Amino acid sequence: MKPAMVLCGILAALDTLGVIGRIVANGFSTSLIAQAIVSRLIFYGSLKVHQSSKQ
């Protein structure tokens, strides 16, 4: 094993971990955004139902 090959292997492993981490982070943030949108829609929906039931 040459030092250069070892270094390349380590860099490749780190790069792969970085890509996986980015995918996980993107998935996490999109799910958070989706949860915020859904909760807001539910909130507005319940407000509308509440207003229409008062009339």
CHARMM internal coordinates of N, CA and C (Angstrom, degrees):
IC EDIT
DIST 1 N 1 CA 1.4745
DIST 1 CA 1 C 1.5338
ANGL 1 N 1 CA 1 C 108.90
DIST 1 C 2 N 1.3047
ANGL 1 CA 1 C 2 N 116.22
DIHE 1 N 1 CA 1 C 2 N 119.57
DIST 2 N 2 CA 1.4615
ANGL 1 C 2 N 2 CA 120.66
DIHE 1 CA 1 C 2 N 2 CA 175.40
DIST 2 CA 2 C 1.5298
ANGL 2 N 2 CA 2 C 109.39
DIHE 1 C 2 N 2 CA 2 C -83.05
DIST 2 C 3 N 1.3072
ANGL 2 CA 2 C 3 N 117.55
DIHE 2 N 2 CA 2 C 3 N 148.24
DIST 3 N 3 CA 1.4712
ANGL 2 C 3 N 3 CA 120.59
DIHE 2 CA 2 C 3 N 3 CA 178.76
DIST 3 CA 3 C 1.5249
ANGL 3 N 3 CA 3 C 112.13
DIHE 2 C 3 N 3 CA 3 C -55.50
DIST 3 C 4 N 1.3370
ANGL 3 CA 3 C 4 N 117.73
DIHE 3 N 3 CA 3 C 4 N -36.68
DIST 4 N 4 CA 1.4599
ANGL 3 C 4 N 4 CA 120.68
DIHE 3 CA 3 C 4 N 4 CA -179.74
DIST 4 CA 4 C 1.5233
ANGL 4 N 4 CA 4 C 111.04
DIHE 3 C 4 N 4 CA 4 C -64.63
DIST 4 C 5 N 1.3464
ANGL 4 CA 4 C 5 N 115.63
DIHE 4 N 4 CA 4 C 5 N -40.21
DIST 5 N 5 CA 1.4682
ANGL 4 C 5 N 5 CA 119.30
DIHE 4 CA 4 C 5 N 5 CA 179.22
DIST 5 CA 5 C 1.5261
ANGL 5 N 5 CA 5 C 110.70
DIHE 4 C 5 N 5 CA 5 C -65.88
DIST 5 C 6 N 1.3181
ANGL 5 CA 5 C 6 N 116.38
DIHE 5 N 5 CA 5 C 6 N -41.29
DIST 6 N 6 CA 1.4655
ANGL 5 C 6 N 6 CA 121.19
DIHE 5 CA 5 C 6 N 6 CA 178.82
DIST 6 CA 6 C 1.5295
ANGL 6 N 6 CA 6 C 109.23
DIHE 5 C 6 N 6 CA 6 C -61.51
DIST 6 C 7 N 1.3390
ANGL 6 CA 6 C 7 N 115.68
DIHE 6 N 6 CA 6 C 7 N -44.40
DIST 7 N 7 CA 1.4603
ANGL 6 C 7 N 7 CA 120.69
DIHE 6 CA 6 C 7 N 7 CA -179.86
DIST 7 CA 7 C 1.5258
ANGL 7 N 7 CA 7 C 110.60
DIHE 6 C 7 N 7 CA 7 C -61.98
DIST 7 C 8 N 1.3305
ANGL 7 CA 7 C 8 N 116.41
DIHE 7 N 7 CA 7 C 8 N -43.47
DIST 8 N 8 CA 1.4699
ANGL 7 C 8 N 8 CA 120.59
DIHE 7 CA 7 C 8 N 8 CA 178.84
DIST 8 CA 8 C 1.5310
ANGL 8 N 8 CA 8 C 110.58
DIHE 7 C 8 N 8 CA 8 C -62.07
DIST 8 C 9 N 1.3206
ANGL 8 CA 8 C 9 N 116.13
DIHE 8 N 8 CA 8 C 9 N -41.28
DIST 9 N 9 CA 1.4599
ANGL 8 C 9 N 9 CA 120.30
DIHE 8 CA 8 C 9 N 9 CA 178.79
DIST 9 CA 9 C 1.5197
ANGL 9 N 9 CA 9 C 111.74
DIHE 8 C 9 N 9 CA 9 C -62.67
DIST 9 C 10 N 1.3286
ANGL 9 CA 9 C 10 N 116.17
DIHE 9 N 9 CA 9 C 10 N -43.03
DIST 10 N 10 CA 1.4716
ANGL 9 C 10 N 10 CA 120.73
DIHE 9 CA 9 C 10 N 10 CA 178.71
DIST 10 CA 10 C 1.5199
ANGL 10 N 10 CA 10 C 110.31
DIHE 9 C 10 N 10 CA 10 C -64.25
DIST 10 C 11 N 1.3401
ANGL 10 CA 10 C 11 N 116.49
DIHE 10 N 10 CA 10 C 11 N -44.29
DIST 11 N 11 CA 1.4661
ANGL 10 C 11 N 11 CA 120.46
DIHE 10 CA 10 C 11 N 11 CA 179.53
DIST 11 CA 11 C 1.5282
ANGL 11 N 11 CA 11 C 111.20
DIHE 10 C 11 N 11 CA 11 C -62.98
DIST 11 C 12 N 1.3368
ANGL 11 CA 11 C 12 N 116.44
DIHE 11 N 11 CA 11 C 12 N -40.77
DIST 12 N 12 CA 1.4655
ANGL 11 C 12 N 12 CA 120.40
DIHE 11 CA 11 C 12 N 12 CA 178.81
DIST 12 CA 12 C 1.5251
ANGL 12 N 12 CA 12 C 110.69
DIHE 11 C 12 N 12 CA 12 C -63.62
DIST 12 C 13 N 1.3350
ANGL 12 CA 12 C 13 N 116.91
DIHE 12 N 12 CA 12 C 13 N -42.07
DIST 13 N 13 CA 1.4648
ANGL 12 C 13 N 13 CA 121.49
DIHE 12 CA 12 C 13 N 13 CA 178.85
DIST 13 CA 13 C 1.5285
ANGL 13 N 13 CA 13 C 110.54
DIHE 12 C 13 N 13 CA 13 C -63.45
DIST 13 C 14 N 1.3374
ANGL 13 CA 13 C 14 N 116.30
DIHE 13 N 13 CA 13 C 14 N -43.97
DIST 14 N 14 CA 1.4667
ANGL 13 C 14 N 14 CA 120.85
DIHE 13 CA 13 C 14 N 14 CA 179.13
DIST 14 CA 14 C 1.5248
ANGL 14 N 14 CA 14 C 110.48
DIHE 13 C 14 N 14 CA 14 C -63.78
DIST 14 C 15 N 1.3395
ANGL 14 CA 14 C 15 N 116.21
DIHE 14 N 14 CA 14 C 15 N -40.69
DIST 15 N 15 CA 1.4606
ANGL 14 C 15 N 15 CA 120.80
DIHE 14 CA 14 C 15 N 15 CA 179.53
DIST 15 CA 15 C 1.5239
ANGL 15 N 15 CA 15 C 110.30
DIHE 14 C 15 N 15 CA 15 C -62.84
DIST 15 C 16 N 1.3336
ANGL 15 CA 15 C 16 N 116.39
DIHE 15 N 15 CA 15 C 16 N -43.20
DIST 16 N 16 CA 1.4668
ANGL 15 C 16 N 16 CA 120.89
DIHE 15 CA 15 C 16 N 16 CA 178.68
DIST 16 CA 16 C 1.5235
ANGL 16 N 16 CA 16 C 110.74
DIHE 15 C 16 N 16 CA 16 C -62.32
DIST 16 C 17 N 1.3356
ANGL 16 CA 16 C 17 N 115.95
DIHE 16 N 16 CA 16 C 17 N -44.02
DIST 17 N 17 CA 1.4672
ANGL 16 C 17 N 17 CA 120.21
DIHE 16 CA 16 C 17 N 17 CA 177.93
DIST 17 CA 17 C 1.5269
ANGL 17 N 17 CA 17 C 110.56
DIHE 16 C 17 N 17 CA 17 C -61.65
DIST 17 C 18 N 1.3392
ANGL 17 CA 17 C 18 N 116.11
DIHE 17 N 17 CA 17 C 18 N -40.28
DIST 18 N 18 CA 1.4621
ANGL 17 C 18 N 18 CA 120.29
DIHE 17 CA 17 C 18 N 18 CA 179.45
DIST 18 CA 18 C 1.5157
ANGL 18 N 18 CA 18 C 111.70
DIHE 17 C 18 N 18 CA 18 C -63.16
DIST 18 C 19 N 1.3443
ANGL 18 CA 18 C 19 N 116.04
DIHE 18 N 18 CA 18 C 19 N -41.61
DIST 19 N 19 CA 1.4665
ANGL 18 C 19 N 19 CA 120.28
DIHE 18 CA 18 C 19 N 19 CA 179.17
DIST 19 CA 19 C 1.5204
ANGL 19 N 19 CA 19 C 110.19
DIHE 18 C 19 N 19 CA 19 C -64.53
DIST 19 C 20 N 1.3403
ANGL 19 CA 19 C 20 N 116.75
DIHE 19 N 19 CA 19 C 20 N -45.62
DIST 20 N 20 CA 1.4698
ANGL 19 C 20 N 20 CA 120.96
DIHE 19 CA 19 C 20 N 20 CA 178.50
DIST 20 CA 20 C 1.5283
ANGL 20 N 20 CA 20 C 109.75
DIHE 19 C 20 N 20 CA 20 C -60.54
DIST 20 C 21 N 1.3272
ANGL 20 CA 20 C 21 N 115.92
DIHE 20 N 20 CA 20 C 21 N -44.65
DIST 21 N 21 CA 1.4647
ANGL 20 C 21 N 21 CA 120.26
DIHE 20 CA 20 C 21 N 21 CA 179.48
DIST 21 CA 21 C 1.5163
ANGL 21 N 21 CA 21 C 111.83
DIHE 20 C 21 N 21 CA 21 C -60.51
DIST 21 C 22 N 1.3449
ANGL 21 CA 21 C 22 N 115.81
DIHE 21 N 21 CA 21 C 22 N -39.43
DIST 22 N 22 CA 1.4713
ANGL 21 C 22 N 22 CA 119.89
DIHE 21 CA 21 C 22 N 22 CA -179.76
DIST 22 CA 22 C 1.5243
ANGL 22 N 22 CA 22 C 110.48
DIHE 21 C 22 N 22 CA 22 C -66.61
DIST 22 C 23 N 1.3414
ANGL 22 CA 22 C 23 N 116.25
DIHE 22 N 22 CA 22 C 23 N -41.66
DIST 23 N 23 CA 1.4721
ANGL 22 C 23 N 23 CA 120.24
DIHE 22 CA 22 C 23 N 23 CA 178.88
DIST 23 CA 23 C 1.5277
ANGL 23 N 23 CA 23 C 109.68
DIHE 22 C 23 N 23 CA 23 C -62.36
DIST 23 C 24 N 1.3365
ANGL 23 CA 23 C 24 N 116.09
DIHE 23 N 23 CA 23 C 24 N -45.18
DIST 24 N 24 CA 1.4681
ANGL 23 C 24 N 24 CA 120.67
DIHE 23 CA 23 C 24 N 24 CA 179.95
DIST 24 CA 24 C 1.5286
ANGL 24 N 24 CA 24 C 110.36
DIHE 23 C 24 N 24 CA 24 C -62.64
DIST 24 C 25 N 1.3426
ANGL 24 CA 24 C 25 N 116.03
DIHE 24 N 24 CA 24 C 25 N -44.37
DIST 25 N 25 CA 1.4613
ANGL 24 C 25 N 25 CA 120.09
DIHE 24 CA 24 C 25 N 25 CA -179.62
DIST 25 CA 25 C 1.5322
ANGL 25 N 25 CA 25 C 111.03
DIHE 24 C 25 N 25 CA 25 C -63.80
DIST 25 C 26 N 1.3345
ANGL 25 CA 25 C 26 N 116.87
DIHE 25 N 25 CA 25 C 26 N -41.41
DIST 26 N 26 CA 1.4687
ANGL 25 C 26 N 26 CA 120.64
DIHE 25 CA 25 C 26 N 26 CA 178.38
DIST 26 CA 26 C 1.5260
ANGL 26 N 26 CA 26 C 110.22
DIHE 25 C 26 N 26 CA 26 C -63.91
DIST 26 C 27 N 1.3229
ANGL 26 CA 26 C 27 N 116.26
DIHE 26 N 26 CA 26 C 27 N -44.41
DIST 27 N 27 CA 1.4604
ANGL 26 C 27 N 27 CA 119.97
DIHE 26 CA 26 C 27 N 27 CA 178.51
DIST 27 CA 27 C 1.5183
ANGL 27 N 27 CA 27 C 111.11
DIHE 26 C 27 N 27 CA 27 C -61.27
DIST 27 C 28 N 1.3302
ANGL 27 CA 27 C 28 N 116.29
DIHE 27 N 27 CA 27 C 28 N -40.16
DIST 28 N 28 CA 1.4619
ANGL 27 C 28 N 28 CA 121.32
DIHE 27 CA 27 C 28 N 28 CA -179.54
DIST 28 CA 28 C 1.5224
ANGL 28 N 28 CA 28 C 110.65
DIHE 27 C 28 N 28 CA 28 C -65.19
DIST 28 C 29 N 1.3427
ANGL 28 CA 28 C 29 N 116.88
DIHE 28 N 28 CA 28 C 29 N -46.14
DIST 29 N 29 CA 1.4660
ANGL 28 C 29 N 29 CA 120.02
DIHE 28 CA 28 C 29 N 29 CA -177.80
DIST 29 CA 29 C 1.5257
ANGL 29 N 29 CA 29 C 111.14
DIHE 28 C 29 N 29 CA 29 C -68.08
DIST 29 C 30 N 1.3419
ANGL 29 CA 29 C 30 N 117.54
DIHE 29 N 29 CA 29 C 30 N -38.07
DIST 30 N 30 CA 1.4670
ANGL 29 C 30 N 30 CA 119.07
DIHE 29 CA 29 C 30 N 30 CA 179.39
DIST 30 CA 30 C 1.5220
ANGL 30 N 30 CA 30 C 110.15
DIHE 29 C 30 N 30 CA 30 C -67.83
DIST 30 C 31 N 1.3438
ANGL 30 CA 30 C 31 N 117.73
DIHE 30 N 30 CA 30 C 31 N -36.41
DIST 31 N 31 CA 1.4603
ANGL 30 C 31 N 31 CA 119.28
DIHE 30 CA 30 C 31 N 31 CA 178.24
DIST 31 CA 31 C 1.5301
ANGL 31 N 31 CA 31 C 110.27
DIHE 30 C 31 N 31 CA 31 C -68.14
DIST 31 C 32 N 1.3385
ANGL 31 CA 31 C 32 N 117.42
DIHE 31 N 31 CA 31 C 32 N -35.02
DIST 32 N 32 CA 1.4645
ANGL 31 C 32 N 32 CA 120.83
DIHE 31 CA 31 C 32 N 32 CA 176.69
DIST 32 CA 32 C 1.5227
ANGL 32 N 32 CA 32 C 110.30
DIHE 31 C 32 N 32 CA 32 C -65.06
DIST 32 C 33 N 1.3492
ANGL 32 CA 32 C 33 N 116.65
DIHE 32 N 32 CA 32 C 33 N -42.91
DIST 33 N 33 CA 1.4650
ANGL 32 C 33 N 33 CA 121.08
DIHE 32 CA 32 C 33 N 33 CA 178.51
DIST 33 CA 33 C 1.5227
ANGL 33 N 33 CA 33 C 109.61
DIHE 32 C 33 N 33 CA 33 C -62.89
DIST 33 C 34 N 1.3332
ANGL 33 CA 33 C 34 N 116.19
DIHE 33 N 33 CA 33 C 34 N -43.91
DIST 34 N 34 CA 1.4608
ANGL 33 C 34 N 34 CA 120.64
DIHE 33 CA 33 C 34 N 34 CA 179.59
DIST 34 CA 34 C 1.5307
ANGL 34 N 34 CA 34 C 110.62
DIHE 33 C 34 N 34 CA 34 C -61.35
DIST 34 C 35 N 1.3364
ANGL 34 CA 34 C 35 N 117.01
DIHE 34 N 34 CA 34 C 35 N -42.16
DIST 35 N 35 CA 1.4659
ANGL 34 C 35 N 35 CA 120.69
DIHE 34 CA 34 C 35 N 35 CA 178.86
DIST 35 CA 35 C 1.5267
ANGL 35 N 35 CA 35 C 110.70
DIHE 34 C 35 N 35 CA 35 C -62.62
DIST 35 C 36 N 1.3434
ANGL 35 CA 35 C 36 N 116.60
DIHE 35 N 35 CA 35 C 36 N -40.49
DIST 36 N 36 CA 1.4620
ANGL 35 C 36 N 36 CA 120.58
DIHE 35 CA 35 C 36 N 36 CA -179.87
DIST 36 CA 36 C 1.5274
ANGL 36 N 36 CA 36 C 110.20
DIHE 35 C 36 N 36 CA 36 C -64.92
DIST 36 C 37 N 1.3361
ANGL 36 CA 36 C 37 N 116.76
DIHE 36 N 36 CA 36 C 37 N -43.02
DIST 37 N 37 CA 1.4682
ANGL 36 C 37 N 37 CA 120.93
DIHE 36 CA 36 C 37 N 37 CA 179.90
DIST 37 CA 37 C 1.5303
ANGL 37 N 37 CA 37 C 110.11
DIHE 36 C 37 N 37 CA 37 C -63.96
DIST 37 C 38 N 1.3364
ANGL 37 CA 37 C 38 N 116.05
DIHE 37 N 37 CA 37 C 38 N -46.38
DIST 38 N 38 CA 1.4676
ANGL 37 C 38 N 38 CA 120.33
DIHE 37 CA 37 C 38 N 38 CA -178.98
DIST 38 CA 38 C 1.5220
ANGL 38 N 38 CA 38 C 110.97
DIHE 37 C 38 N 38 CA 38 C -61.80
DIST 38 C 39 N 1.3351
ANGL 38 CA 38 C 39 N 116.97
DIHE 38 N 38 CA 38 C 39 N -44.96
DIST 39 N 39 CA 1.4669
ANGL 38 C 39 N 39 CA 119.72
DIHE 38 CA 38 C 39 N 39 CA -178.83
DIST 39 CA 39 C 1.5291
ANGL 39 N 39 CA 39 C 110.82
DIHE 38 C 39 N 39 CA 39 C -64.83
DIST 39 C 40 N 1.3452
ANGL 39 CA 39 C 40 N 116.34
DIHE 39 N 39 CA 39 C 40 N -35.80
DIST 40 N 40 CA 1.4523
ANGL 39 C 40 N 40 CA 119.79
DIHE 39 CA 39 C 40 N 40 CA 178.24
DIST 40 CA 40 C 1.5311
ANGL 40 N 40 CA 40 C 111.09
DIHE 39 C 40 N 40 CA 40 C -67.99
DIST 40 C 41 N 1.3307
ANGL 40 CA 40 C 41 N 115.75
DIHE 40 N 40 CA 40 C 41 N -41.15
DIST 41 N 41 CA 1.4691
ANGL 40 C 41 N 41 CA 120.01
DIHE 40 CA 40 C 41 N 41 CA 178.08
DIST 41 CA 41 C 1.5252
ANGL 41 N 41 CA 41 C 110.42
DIHE 40 C 41 N 41 CA 41 C -62.59
DIST 41 C 42 N 1.3214
ANGL 41 CA 41 C 42 N 116.88
DIHE 41 N 41 CA 41 C 42 N -42.61
DIST 42 N 42 CA 1.4654
ANGL 41 C 42 N 42 CA 120.88
DIHE 41 CA 41 C 42 N 42 CA 178.39
DIST 42 CA 42 C 1.5263
ANGL 42 N 42 CA 42 C 109.92
DIHE 41 C 42 N 42 CA 42 C -62.88
DIST 42 C 43 N 1.3359
ANGL 42 CA 42 C 43 N 116.45
DIHE 42 N 42 CA 42 C 43 N -41.32
DIST 43 N 43 CA 1.4631
ANGL 42 C 43 N 43 CA 121.79
DIHE 42 CA 42 C 43 N 43 CA -179.71
DIST 43 CA 43 C 1.5275
ANGL 43 N 43 CA 43 C 110.09
DIHE 42 C 43 N 43 CA 43 C -62.59
DIST 43 C 44 N 1.3594
ANGL 43 CA 43 C 44 N 117.29
DIHE 43 N 43 CA 43 C 44 N -49.42
DIST 44 N 44 CA 1.4630
ANGL 43 C 44 N 44 CA 120.71
DIHE 43 CA 43 C 44 N 44 CA 179.70
DIST 44 CA 44 C 1.5255
ANGL 44 N 44 CA 44 C 110.90
DIHE 43 C 44 N 44 CA 44 C -64.85
DIST 44 C 45 N 1.3212
ANGL 44 CA 44 C 45 N 116.67
DIHE 44 N 44 CA 44 C 45 N -38.82
DIST 45 N 45 CA 1.4591
ANGL 44 C 45 N 45 CA 120.63
DIHE 44 CA 44 C 45 N 45 CA 178.59
DIST 45 CA 45 C 1.5205
ANGL 45 N 45 CA 45 C 111.41
DIHE 44 C 45 N 45 CA 45 C -61.70
DIST 45 C 46 N 1.3184
ANGL 45 CA 45 C 46 N 117.30
DIHE 45 N 45 CA 45 C 46 N -44.11
DIST 46 N 46 CA 1.4601
ANGL 45 C 46 N 46 CA 120.33
DIHE 45 CA 45 C 46 N 46 CA -179.52
DIST 46 CA 46 C 1.5328
ANGL 46 N 46 CA 46 C 110.39
DIHE 45 C 46 N 46 CA 46 C -68.71
DIST 46 C 47 N 1.3324
ANGL 46 CA 46 C 47 N 117.69
DIHE 46 N 46 CA 46 C 47 N -33.26
DIST 47 N 47 CA 1.4673
ANGL 46 C 47 N 47 CA 121.10
DIHE 46 CA 46 C 47 N 47 CA 175.91
DIST 47 CA 47 C 1.5304
ANGL 47 N 47 CA 47 C 110.35
DIHE 46 C 47 N 47 CA 47 C -63.09
DIST 47 C 48 N 1.3347
ANGL 47 CA 47 C 48 N 115.35
DIHE 47 N 47 CA 47 C 48 N -45.78
DIST 48 N 48 CA 1.4657
ANGL 47 C 48 N 48 CA 120.02
DIHE 47 CA 47 C 48 N 48 CA -179.60
DIST 48 CA 48 C 1.5262
ANGL 48 N 48 CA 48 C 110.68
DIHE 47 C 48 N 48 CA 48 C -62.30
DIST 48 C 49 N 1.3184
ANGL 48 CA 48 C 49 N 116.10
DIHE 48 N 48 CA 48 C 49 N -44.54
DIST 49 N 49 CA 1.4692
ANGL 48 C 49 N 49 CA 120.45
DIHE 48 CA 48 C 49 N 49 CA 178.79
DIST 49 CA 49 C 1.5195
ANGL 49 N 49 CA 49 C 109.65
DIHE 48 C 49 N 49 CA 49 C -61.55
DIST 49 C 50 N 1.3205
ANGL 49 CA 49 C 50 N 116.64
DIHE 49 N 49 CA 49 C 50 N -42.22
DIST 50 N 50 CA 1.4670
ANGL 49 C 50 N 50 CA 122.02
DIHE 49 CA 49 C 50 N 50 CA -179.03
DIST 50 CA 50 C 1.5298
ANGL 50 N 50 CA 50 C 110.06
DIHE 49 C 50 N 50 CA 50 C -63.48
DIST 50 C 51 N 1.3419
ANGL 50 CA 50 C 51 N 117.54
DIHE 50 N 50 CA 50 C 51 N -44.30
DIST 51 N 51 CA 1.4656
ANGL 50 C 51 N 51 CA 121.19
DIHE 50 CA 50 C 51 N 51 CA -179.57
DIST 51 CA 51 C 1.5190
ANGL 51 N 51 CA 51 C 110.89
DIHE 50 C 51 N 51 CA 51 C -65.68
DIST 51 C 52 N 1.3335
ANGL 51 CA 51 C 52 N 117.31
DIHE 51 N 51 CA 51 C 52 N -42.08
DIST 52 N 52 CA 1.4634
ANGL 51 C 52 N 52 CA 119.87
DIHE 51 CA 51 C 52 N 52 CA -177.23
DIST 52 CA 52 C 1.5331
ANGL 52 N 52 CA 52 C 110.78
DIHE 51 C 52 N 52 CA 52 C -71.75
DIST 52 C 53 N 1.3269
ANGL 52 CA 52 C 53 N 117.78
DIHE 52 N 52 CA 52 C 53 N -28.50
DIST 53 N 53 CA 1.4637
ANGL 52 C 53 N 53 CA 119.27
DIHE 52 CA 52 C 53 N 53 CA 178.84
DIST 53 CA 53 C 1.5282
ANGL 53 N 53 CA 53 C 111.07
DIHE 52 C 53 N 53 CA 53 C -75.67
DIST 53 C 54 N 1.3287
ANGL 53 CA 53 C 54 N 117.93
DIHE 53 N 53 CA 53 C 54 N -23.50
DIST 54 N 54 CA 1.4637
ANGL 53 C 54 N 54 CA 120.94
DIHE 53 CA 53 C 54 N 54 CA 178.48
DIST 54 CA 54 C 1.5222
ANGL 54 N 54 CA 54 C 111.36
DIHE 53 C 54 N 54 CA 54 C -71.80
DIST 54 C 55 N 1.3437
ANGL 54 CA 54 C 55 N 116.17
DIHE 54 N 54 CA 54 C 55 N -35.04
DIST 55 N 55 CA 1.4675
ANGL 54 C 55 N 55 CA 119.53
DIHE 54 CA 54 C 55 N 55 CA -176.13
DIST 55 CA 55 C 1.5217
ANGL 55 N 55 CA 55 C 112.64
DIHE 54 C 55 N 55 CA 55 C -73.29
END
COOR INIT
IC SEED 1 N 1 CA 1 C
IC BUILD
